[in-house]
C-alpha cells in the first residue's frame, strides 16, 4: 500500500487564458458531487501562489512572469522533495502546466542519483524556450527547462539580459542540470506543436505515441511499450494535461485540440500506469472551469484521480 499526499498548486501565471487556478477547487466540487471522501482521507498541502502578478505589467514578453514561475518552482520542488523523502507518494493537482518543472526538480532533489523517466500525456510538447516561444506563456516551457534546453539553433527572439538570467536560474533550480534526458521522455497523445519543438523531437529522437497508435495497439500494449522505453529509469513521473483528451470533451481547458484521447482511454492508461512500482509521482493539470459547462472537465479529472488513488492504495 502506498501512502499518498495531495499537493494543491493553484497557480495560473504561466497560462495565456485565465481560470486554471480554479481547477483544483472544481475537482474538489466534483468529489463532493460524487459524495467521495477522497479529500477528507488523504493529507493535503496547499502551495502558496503568485497569482497577484496577473494584475501587474509583464516584464519579459518572451517569458511572462518568469520571476513568479521561479518562485513557484522553488516552493513546489521543496514540497515534492520533502514528500518523497518522508515516504509518501505525491499527487499534484496543478493549475497551469508551467509548474511541472518544479515537480520534476523536486523529484530529482529527492533522488539525485537516479534516472527519472517522464510520461507526458498532453496535446502539446511544452518544449518551447524564451528564444522560440510564439506566446511567451511559460506553460509551454516546463520540459525545455527540465532538459536544460535553449534551442537557440531555432531561435526567433533576441532576449534581454534579465530574461536570460531568470531562464538560466529556472533551468538550474535545485542545483541539478539537466534534470532529465530526452531519451527518458515519452509523449502520449501529442498532436499540436510548432516547428521549433518539432526540431527538438527529431534532433533527440524523442518517443511519441500518437492517439491513433493507442487505438490500434490498445492501452496495455501502449503502457508496456512506454515502460519498456523507460526501462533504464529508476523512477517515472506521470504528468496528465487534460487537453490530451479530445476537444469534444475537454472544453474546460485553455488550449483544447481535436483528435485527442477518449475519456476511457486516458483513464485506462493512467490506471494501468499506477500499477507499476516505478511510478513515483502523478500530476493532473490545466482544468479550467471558467471555460466549461456543468463542471464536466473537473468531473472527468476527478474520476481519473479517484481510480488512480484506489489503485495506488492497493498496490
TORSE-763151 format. One line per 10 residues: number of its first residue (from 1); their letters; for each residue x, y, z of N, C-alpha, C, O. Coordinates in steps of 0.2 Angstrom, whole numbers. Example, Ala and Ser with C-alpha at 12.3 -4.5 7.8 and 13.67 -1.06 7.14 Angstrom:
BEGIN
1	as	66:-28:39:62:-22:39:66:-16:39:71:-17:42 | 64:-11:35:68:-5:36:64:0:39:67:6:40
END
This chain:
BEGIN
1	xxxxxxxxxx	4:-6:0:0:0:0:4:6:0:9:7:4 | 3:11:-4:6:17:-4:3:23:-1:-3:23:-1 | 6:26:4:3:32:7:4:38:3:9:40:0 | -1:41:2:-2:47:-3:-2:54:0:-5:54:6 | 0:59:-3:-1:66:-1:-3:70:-7:0:69:-12 | -8:74:-6:-10:78:-12:-7:85:-11:-7:88:-5 | -4:87:-16:-1:94:-16:-5:98:-21:-6:97:-27 | -8:104:-18:-13:108:-22:-9:114:-24:-6:118:-20 | -9:115:-31:-5:121:-34:-10:125:-38:-12:124:-43 | -12:131:-35:-17:135:-38:-14:141:-42:-15:146:-41
11	xxxxxxxxxx	-9:139:-46:-5:144:-50:-8:144:-57:-8:139:-60 | -8:150:-60:-10:151:-67:-6:156:-70:-8:159:-76 | -1:158:-67:3:164:-70:7:162:-77:9:166:-81 | 7:155:-78:10:153:-84:6:152:-90:8:150:-96 | -1:153:-89:-6:152:-95:-7:158:-98:-6:164:-96 | -10:157:-104:-12:163:-108:-20:165:-107:-22:171:-107 | -24:160:-105:-31:161:-103:-31:161:-95:-28:157:-92 | -36:164:-93:-37:165:-85:-42:159:-83:-46:157:-87 | -41:157:-77:-45:152:-74:-43:146:-72:-46:142:-68 | -37:144:-74:-34:137:-72:-33:136:-64:-33:131:-62
21	xxxxxxxxxx	-32:142:-61:-31:142:-54:-37:139:-50:-37:137:-44 | -43:139:-53:-49:137:-50:-50:130:-52:-55:127:-49 | -45:126:-55:-46:119:-57:-46:115:-51:-50:110:-51 | -42:116:-46:-41:112:-40:-48:112:-37:-50:106:-35 | -51:118:-36:-57:118:-32:-63:115:-36:-67:112:-33 | -62:115:-43:-68:112:-47:-67:105:-46:-72:101:-46 | -61:102:-45:-60:95:-44:-63:93:-37:-66:87:-37 | -62:97:-33:-65:96:-26:-72:96:-26:-76:92:-22 | -75:101:-30:-83:101:-30:-85:95:-33:-90:92:-31 | -82:92:-39:-84:86:-42:-84:80:-37:-88:76:-37
31	xxxxxxxxxx	-78:80:-32:-78:75:-27:-84:75:-22:-87:70:-20 | -86:81:-21:-92:82:-16:-99:80:-20:-103:76:-17 | -99:81:-27:-105:79:-31:-105:72:-31:-111:69:-31 | -99:69:-31:-99:61:-32:-99:58:-25:-99:52:-24 | -100:62:-19:-100:60:-12:-94:56:-11:-95:51:-7 | -88:58:-13:-82:55:-12:-79:58:-6:-79:64:-5 | -76:54:-2:-72:56:4:-64:57:3:-60:57:8 | -63:57:-3:-55:56:-5:-52:62:-2:-46:61:1 | -54:68:-2:-51:74:0:-51:74:8:-48:79:11 | -55:70:11:-55:70:18:-50:65:21:-47:67:26
41	xxxxxxxxxx	-49:60:17:-45:54:20:-37:55:18:-33:52:21 | -36:59:13:-29:60:11:-26:67:13:-29:72:12 | -20:67:17:-17:73:19:-16:77:13:-14:75:7 | -16:84:14:-16:89:8:-11:94:10:-12:97:16 | -7:97:6:-3:103:7:-5:108:1:-5:106:-5 | -6:114:3:-8:119:-1:-1:124:-2:1:126:2 | 1:124:-9:7:128:-10:4:136:-12:0:137:-16 | 7:140:-8:5:147:-9:6:149:-17:11:147:-20 | 2:153:-20:3:155:-27:6:162:-27:6:166:-23 | 7:164:-34:9:171:-35:5:174:-40:7:178:-44
51	xxxxxxxxxx	-2:172:-40:-7:175:-45:-8:182:-45:-11:185:-49 | -5:185:-39:-6:193:-39:-2:196:-45:-4:202:-47 | 3:192:-48:7:195:-53:2:196:-60:4:200:-64 | -4:193:-60:-8:194:-66:-10:201:-66:-13:203:-72 | -10:205:-61:-13:212:-61:-7:217:-62:-8:223:-62 | -1:214:-63:5:218:-64:7:218:-71:6:213:-75 | 11:223:-74:13:223:-80:18:217:-82:22:215:-77 | 18:215:-88:23:209:-89:30:212:-91:31:217:-95 | 35:209:-87:42:212:-88:45:209:-94:48:212:-98 | 45:202:-95:48:198:-100:43:196:-105:40:191:-104
61	xxxxxxxxxx	42:199:-111:37:197:-116:38:190:-118:33:186:-120 | 44:187:-118:46:180:-121:46:175:-115:47:169:-116 | 45:177:-109:45:173:-103:40:176:-98:43:179:-93 | 34:177:-99:29:181:-95:29:178:-88:28:172:-86 | 30:183:-83:30:182:-76:35:176:-74:34:172:-69 | 41:176:-77:46:171:-75:48:171:-68:50:166:-65 | 49:177:-65:51:178:-58:46:174:-54:48:170:-49 | 39:175:-55:34:171:-51:34:164:-52:33:160:-48 | 36:162:-59:36:155:-60:42:152:-56:42:146:-54 | 48:156:-56:54:153:-52:52:152:-45:54:147:-42
71	xxxxxxxxxx	48:157:-42:46:156:-35:42:150:-34:42:146:-29 | 37:149:-39:33:143:-39:37:136:-39:36:131:-36 | 42:136:-44:47:131:-44:50:129:-38:51:123:-35 | 52:135:-34:56:134:-28:51:130:-23:53:126:-19 | 45:133:-22:40:131:-17:38:123:-19:38:119:-14 | 37:122:-25:34:115:-27:40:110:-26:39:105:-24 | 46:112:-29:51:107:-28:53:105:-21:54:99:-19 | 53:110:-17:54:109:-9:48:104:-7:50:99:-3 | 42:105:-8:37:101:-6:37:94:-9:36:89:-5 | 38:93:-15:39:87:-18:45:83:-15:44:77:-14
81	xxxxxxxxxx	50:86:-14:56:83:-12:55:81:-4:57:75:-3 | 52:85:0:50:83:7:45:77:7:46:73:11 | 40:77:2:35:72:2:38:65:0:37:60:4 | 43:65:-5:46:59:-7:50:56:-1:51:50:0 | 54:61:2:59:59:7:55:56:13:58:52:17 | 49:58:14:45:56:20:42:49:18:38:47:22 | 43:47:12:40:40:10:33:41:8:29:35:7 | 31:47:6:24:47:3:24:48:-4:29:50:-7 | 19:46:-7:18:47:-15:14:53:-16:9:54:-14 | 18:58:-20:15:65:-21:10:64:-27:12:62:-33
91	xxxxxxxxxx	4:67:-26:-1:68:-32:-2:76:-32:-4:79:-27 | 0:78:-38:0:86:-38:-6:88:-42:-7:85:-48 | -11:92:-39:-16:95:-43:-14:102:-45:-14:106:-40 | -13:103:-51:-10:110:-53:-15:114:-57:-19:111:-60 | -13:120:-57:-17:125:-62:-15:124:-69:-17:120:-72 | -10:129:-70:-7:128:-77:-1:124:-77:2:122:-72 | 2:121:-83:7:116:-83:14:119:-82:19:115:-82 | 15:125:-81:21:128:-81:25:125:-74:31:125:-74 | 21:124:-69:24:122:-63:27:115:-63:30:113:-58 | 25:111:-68:28:104:-69:36:104:-68:38:99:-66
101	xxxxxxxxxx	39:109:-71:46:110:-70:48:110:-63:53:107:-61 | 44:112:-58:46:112:-51:45:105:-48:48:103:-44 | 39:102:-51:38:95:-49:44:90:-50:47:87:-46 | 47:91:-57:52:87:-59:59:89:-55:62:84:-53 | 60:95:-53:65:97:-49:65:94:-42:70:92:-40 | 59:94:-39:58:91:-33:59:83:-33:62:81:-28 | 57:80:-38:59:73:-38:66:72:-39:69:67:-35 | 70:76:-43:77:75:-44:81:77:-37:86:74:-36 | 78:82:-33:81:84:-27:81:78:-22:85:77:-18 | 75:74:-22:74:69:-18:78:63:-20:81:59:-16
111	xxxxxxxxxx	79:62:-26:83:56:-29:88:58:-34:87:57:-40 | 93:62:-32:98:65:-37:102:60:-41:104:62:-46 | 103:54:-39:107:49:-42:103:45:-47:106:43:-52 | 97:45:-47:93:40:-51:91:44:-58:91:50:-58 | 90:40:-63:87:42:-69:80:43:-69:76:38:-66 | 77:49:-71:70:50:-70:67:50:-77:69:53:-81 | 62:45:-78:58:45:-84:52:49:-83:49:50:-78 | 50:52:-89:44:57:-89:39:54:-94:40:53:-100 | 33:53:-92:27:51:-96:23:58:-97:19:59:-92 | 23:61:-102:19:67:-103:13:66:-108:14:65:-114
121	xxxxxxxxxx	7:66:-104:1:64:-108:-2:71:-109:-5:74:-105 | -2:73:-115:-3:80:-117:-4:81:-124:-1:78:-128 | -8:86:-127:-9:88:-134:-2:91:-136:-1:91:-142 | 1:95:-131:7:99:-133:13:96:-130:14:92:-126 | 19:99:-134:25:96:-132:28:100:-126:32:97:-122 | 26:106:-125:29:110:-119:36:111:-119:39:110:-114 | 39:111:-125:47:111:-126:49:118:-129:54:118:-131 | 45:123:-128:47:130:-130:52:133:-125:52:130:-119 | 56:137:-127:60:141:-123:59:149:-124:55:150:-129 | 61:153:-120:60:160:-121:63:162:-128:61:167:-131
131	xxxxxxxxxx	68:158:-131:71:160:-138:66:158:-143:66:161:-149 | 61:153:-142:57:151:-148:50:152:-147:46:151:-151 | 47:154:-141:40:154:-139:36:158:-144:38:164:-145 | 30:156:-146:26:160:-150:22:165:-146:19:170:-148 | 21:163:-139:16:167:-135:20:170:-129:17:175:-126 | 25:168:-127:28:170:-121:26:167:-114:28:168:-109 | 20:162:-115:17:159:-109:22:153:-107:24:149:-111 | 23:153:-100:28:149:-98:25:141:-97:29:137:-96 | 18:140:-98:16:134:-98:18:130:-104:17:124:-104 | 21:133:-109:24:130:-115:31:128:-114:34:126:-119
141	xxxxxxxxxx	34:129:-108:41:128:-107:44:123:-102:50:122:-101 | 40:120:-98:42:116:-92:47:110:-94:52:109:-91 | 46:107:-100:50:101:-102:57:104:-104:62:101:-103 | 57:110:-108:63:113:-110:67:115:-104:74:114:-104 | 64:118:-99:68:120:-93:71:114:-90:77:114:-87 | 67:108:-89:70:102:-86:75:99:-90:80:95:-87 | 75:99:-97:80:97:-101:86:101:-101:92:99:-104 | 86:107:-99:91:112:-99:92:114:-106:98:116:-108 | 87:115:-110:87:116:-117:85:123:-119:80:126:-117 | 90:127:-123:88:133:-125:85:133:-132:81:138:-134
151	xxxxxxxxxx	87:128:-136:85:128:-143:87:134:-147:83:136:-151 | 93:137:-146:95:143:-149:96:142:-157:96:147:-160 | 97:136:-159:98:135:-166:91:136:-170:91:137:-176 | 86:136:-166:79:138:-170:76:144:-167:70:145:-167 | 80:149:-164:78:154:-160:74:159:-165:76:160:-171 | 69:163:-162:66:168:-166:66:174:-163:63:179:-165 | 68:174:-156:68:181:-152:75:182:-150:79:178:-149 | 77:189:-149:83:191:-146:81:193:-139:76:197:-138 | 84:190:-134:82:191:-127:86:196:-123:92:197:-125 | 83:200:-119:86:204:-114:90:201:-109:88:195:-108
161	xxxxxxxxxx	95:204:-106:99:200:-101:95:198:-95:97:193:-92 | 90:201:-93:86:200:-87:83:193:-88:82:189:-84 | 79:192:-94:76:186:-96:81:180:-96:79:175:-94 | 87:181:-99:92:176:-100:94:174:-93:94:168:-91 | 95:179:-88:97:177:-81:92:173:-78:93:168:-74 | 85:175:-78:80:171:-75:79:164:-78:77:159:-74 | 79:164:-84:78:157:-88:84:152:-86:83:147:-84 | 90:155:-85:96:151:-83:95:149:-76:96:143:-74 | 92:153:-71:90:151:-64:85:146:-64:86:141:-60 | 80:146:-69:75:141:-69:77:135:-71:76:130:-68
171	xxxxxxxxxx	82:134:-76:85:128:-78:89:125:-73:90:119:-72 | 92:129:-68:97:126:-63:94:125:-56:97:124:-51 | 87:126:-56:84:125:-49:85:119:-46:86:113:-49 | 87:119:-40:89:113:-36:96:111:-37:98:106:-35 | 100:115:-41:107:114:-42:108:108:-46:113:105:-45 | 103:105:-50:104:99:-54:102:101:-61:97:104:-63 | 107:100:-66:106:102:-73:110:97:-77:116:96:-76 | 107:95:-82:99:95:-83:96:89:-79:99:85:-76 | 89:90:-78:86:85:-73:84:79:-77:83:74:-73 | 82:79:-83:80:74:-87:84:73:-94:87:78:-96
181	xxxxxxxxxx	84:68:-97:87:67:-103:81:66:-108:76:63:-107 | 82:68:-115:77:67:-120:75:60:-121:69:59:-123 | 80:55:-120:78:48:-121:74:45:-116:71:40:-116 | 73:49:-110:69:47:-105:62:50:-104:59:51:-99 | 60:53:-110:53:56:-111:49:52:-115:51:50:-121 | 43:51:-114:38:48:-118:32:52:-118:29:54:-113 | 30:54:-124:24:58:-125:18:54:-127:19:49:-132 | 12:55:-124:6:51:-126:1:56:-128:-1:60:-124 | -2:55:-134:-7:60:-136:-5:66:-139:-9:71:-141 | 2:67:-140:5:73:-143:2:74:-150:3:70:-154
191	xxxxxxxxxx	0:80:-152:-3:82:-159:-3:89:-161:-5:91:-166 | 0:93:-156:-1:101:-158:6:104:-155:7:105:-149 | 10:105:-160:17:108:-158:20:112:-164:17:111:-170 | 24:117:-163:27:121:-168:33:118:-170:36:114:-168 | 36:121:-176:42:118:-179:48:118:-175:52:114:-176 | 48:123:-171:54:124:-166:54:118:-161:60:115:-160 | 48:116:-159:48:110:-155:49:103:-159:52:99:-156 | 46:103:-165:47:98:-169:55:96:-170:57:91:-171 | 58:102:-171:66:101:-172:69:97:-166:73:93:-167 | 67:99:-160:69:95:-154:67:88:-154:71:84:-152
201	xxxxxxxxxx	61:87:-156:58:80:-156:63:76:-161:64:70:-159 | 64:79:-166:68:75:-171:75:74:-170:78:69:-170 | 78:80:-167:85:80:-165:87:75:-160:92:71:-160 | 82:74:-155:84:70:-150:80:63:-150:81:58:-146 | 76:62:-156:73:56:-157:68:54:-151:68:48:-149 | 64:59:-149:60:58:-143:54:54:-145:51:54:-150 | 53:49:-140:47:44:-141:40:48:-141:39:51:-136 | 36:47:-146:30:50:-146:25:44:-148:26:41:-153 | 20:43:-144:14:38:-145:8:42:-147:5:45:-143 | 6:43:-154:0:47:-155:-6:43:-153:-6:37:-152
211	xxxxxxxxxx	-12:47:-153:-18:44:-151:-20:38:-156:-23:33:-153 | -19:38:-162:-21:33:-167:-17:26:-165:-20:21:-165 | -11:27:-162:-7:21:-160:-10:18:-154:-10:12:-153 | -13:22:-149:-16:20:-143:-22:15:-145:-23:10:-143 | -26:18:-150:-32:14:-153:-30:8:-156:-33:3:-155 | -25:8:-160:-23:2:-164:-20:-3:-160:-22:-9:-161 | -16:-2:-155:-12:-7:-151:-16:-8:-145:-15:-14:-142 | -20:-4:-142:-23:-5:-136:-19:-2:-130:-13:-2:-130 | -23:-1:-124:-19:3:-119:-14:-2:-116:-8:1:-114 | -15:-8:-115:-10:-12:-111:-3:-12:-115:2:-12:-112
221	xxxxxxxxxx	-4:-13:-122:2:-13:-126:6:-6:-126:12:-6:-125 | 2:-1:-126:5:6:-125:9:7:-119:14:9:-119 | 6:5:-113:9:6:-107:15:1:-107:20:3:-104 | 15:-5:-109:20:-9:-109:26:-6:-113:32:-6:-111 | 24:-4:-119:29:-1:-124:33:6:-120:39:7:-121 | 28:9:-117:31:15:-113:36:14:-108:41:16:-107 | 34:9:-104:38:7:-98:45:3:-100:50:4:-97 | 44:0:-106:50:-3:-109:55:2:-111:61:1:-110 | 52:7:-114:56:13:-117:60:16:-111:66:19:-112 | 57:16:-105:60:19:-99:63:14:-94:63:16:-88
231	xxxxxxxxxx	65:9:-97:67:3:-93:74:5:-89:75:2:-84 | 77:10:-92:84:12:-88:83:17:-83:87:19:-79 | 76:19:-82:75:24:-77:73:21:-70:69:16:-70 | 75:23:-65:73:20:-58:66:22:-56:62:19:-53 | 65:29:-58:58:32:-56:55:35:-62:58:37:-67 | 48:35:-62:45:38:-68:39:42:-65:35:41:-61 | 39:48:-68:34:54:-66:29:54:-72:31:54:-78 | 22:54:-70:17:55:-75:14:62:-74:11:63:-69 | 14:65:-80:10:72:-80:4:71:-85:5:70:-91 | -2:72:-82:-8:72:-86:-11:79:-87:-14:81:-83
241	xxxxxxxxxx	-10:81:-93:-14:88:-95:-20:86:-98:-21:82:-103 | -26:89:-95:-32:87:-98:-34:88:-105:-38:86:-108 | -29:93:-108:-30:94:-115:-28:88:-120:-28:89:-126 | -25:83:-117:-23:77:-120:-30:74:-123:-30:70:-128 | -35:75:-119:-42:72:-121:-45:76:-127:-42:82:-129 | -49:73:-131:-52:76:-137:-56:83:-135:-59:83:-130 | -55:88:-140:-58:94:-138:-66:94:-137:-69:98:-135 | -69:88:-140:-76:87:-139:-78:86:-131:-83:88:-129 | -73:84:-128:-74:83:-120:-70:87:-116:-72:89:-110 | -64:90:-119:-60:94:-115:-61:101:-116:-57:105:-118
251	xxxxxxxxxx	-68:103:-115:-69:110:-116:-66:115:-111:-64:120:-112 | -66:112:-105:-64:116:-99:-57:116:-98:-54:114:-93 | -53:118:-103:-46:119:-103:-44:124:-108:-48:126:-112 | -38:127:-106:-36:133:-110:-35:132:-118:-36:137:-122 | -32:126:-119:-30:125:-126:-32:118:-129:-28:114:-130 | -39:117:-130:-41:111:-132:-39:110:-139:-38:114:-143 | -38:103:-141:-36:101:-148:-40:95:-150:-41:90:-146 | -42:95:-156:-46:89:-158:-42:83:-159:-36:83:-159 | -45:77:-161:-42:71:-162:-38:68:-156:-33:66:-156 | -41:70:-150:-37:68:-144:-40:61:-141:-44:58:-144
261	xxxxxxxxxx	-38:59:-135:-40:53:-132:-47:54:-129:-49:59:-128 | -50:48:-129:-57:47:-126:-56:47:-119:-50:45:-116 | -61:49:-115:-60:49:-108:-58:42:-105:-54:41:-101 | -61:36:-108:-60:30:-106:-53:28:-107:-49:24:-103 | -50:30:-113:-43:28:-115:-38:31:-110:-34:28:-107 | -39:38:-108:-35:41:-103:-35:38:-97:-30:37:-93 | -41:36:-94:-42:33:-88:-39:27:-88:-36:25:-83 | -40:23:-93:-36:16:-93:-29:16:-93:-25:12:-90 | -26:21:-97:-19:22:-97:-16:24:-90:-11:21:-88 | -19:28:-87:-17:31:-81:-18:25:-75:-13:24:-71
271	xxxxxxxxxx	-23:22:-76:-25:16:-71:-19:11:-72:-17:8:-67 | -18:9:-78:-13:4:-79:-6:6:-77:-2:2:-74 | -4:13:-78:2:15:-76:3:15:-68:8:13:-66 | -2:17:-65:-2:17:-57:-1:11:-54:1:10:-48 | -1:5:-58:0:-1:-55:8:-3:-56:10:-8:-53 | 11:1:-59:19:0:-60:22:3:-54:22:9:-52 | 27:-1:-51:30:1:-45:35:7:-46:37:11:-41 | 37:8:-53:42:14:-54:39:20:-54:42:26:-53 | 32:21:-55:29:27:-55:30:30:-48:28:27:-43 | 32:36:-47:34:39:-41:30:46:-39:30:48:-34
281	xxxxxxxxxx	27:48:-45:23:55:-44:18:55:-49:20:54:-55 | 12:58:-48:7:59:-53:4:66:-53:3:69:-47 | 3:69:-58:0:76:-59:-5:77:-63:-5:74:-69 | -10:80:-61:-16:82:-66:-16:90:-66:-16:93:-61 | -17:92:-72:-16:99:-73:-20:102:-79:-23:98:-83 | -21:109:-79:-25:113:-84:-32:112:-84:-35:113:-89 | -35:110:-79:-43:110:-78:-45:118:-77:-42:121:-73 | -49:120:-82:-51:127:-81:-59:128:-81:-62:128:-87 | -62:128:-75:-69:128:-75:-73:134:-78:-79:134:-80 | -69:140:-79:-72:146:-82:-74:145:-89:-78:148:-92
291	xxxxxxxxxx	-71:140:-92:-72:138:-100:-76:132:-101:-78:130:-106 | -79:130:-95:-83:123:-95:-90:124:-94:-93:130:-93 | -94:119:-96:-101:118:-94:-102:113:-89:-100:107:-90 | -106:115:-84:-108:110:-78:-102:106:-75:-103:100:-73 | -96:109:-75:-90:106:-72:-88:99:-75:-85:95:-71 | -89:98:-81:-88:92:-84:-81:90:-84:-79:84:-83 | -76:95:-86:-69:93:-86:-66:91:-79:-63:86:-79 | -69:95:-74:-66:93:-67:-69:86:-65:-66:82:-62 | -75:84:-67:-78:78:-66:-74:72:-69:-73:67:-66 | -72:73:-75:-68:68:-79:-61:68:-75:-59:62:-74
301	xxxxxxxxxx	-58:73:-73:-52:73:-70:-52:70:-63:-48:66:-61 | -58:71:-59:-59:68:-53:-60:60:-54:-57:57:-50 | -63:58:-59:-64:51:-60:-57:48:-61:-56:42:-58 | -53:51:-65:-46:48:-66:-42:48:-59:-39:43:-58 | -43:54:-56:-39:54:-49:-42:49:-44:-38:45:-41 | -48:48:-44:-51:43:-39:-49:36:-41:-47:32:-36 | -49:34:-47:-47:27:-49:-39:26:-48:-37:21:-46 | -35:32:-50:-28:31:-49:-27:30:-41:-22:26:-40 | -30:34:-37:-29:34:-30:-30:27:-27:-27:24:-23 | -36:24:-29:-38:17:-27:-33:12:-29:-32:8:-25
311	xxxxx	-30:13:-35:-25:8:-37:-18:9:-33:-15:4:-32 | -17:15:-32:-11:16:-28:-11:13:-21:-6:11:-18 | -17:14:-18:-18:12:-11:-18:4:-11:-16:1:-6 | -20:0:-16:-19:-7:-16:-13:-10:-18:-11:-15:-17 | -9:-6:-22:-3:-9:-25:3:-8:-20:9:-10:-21
END
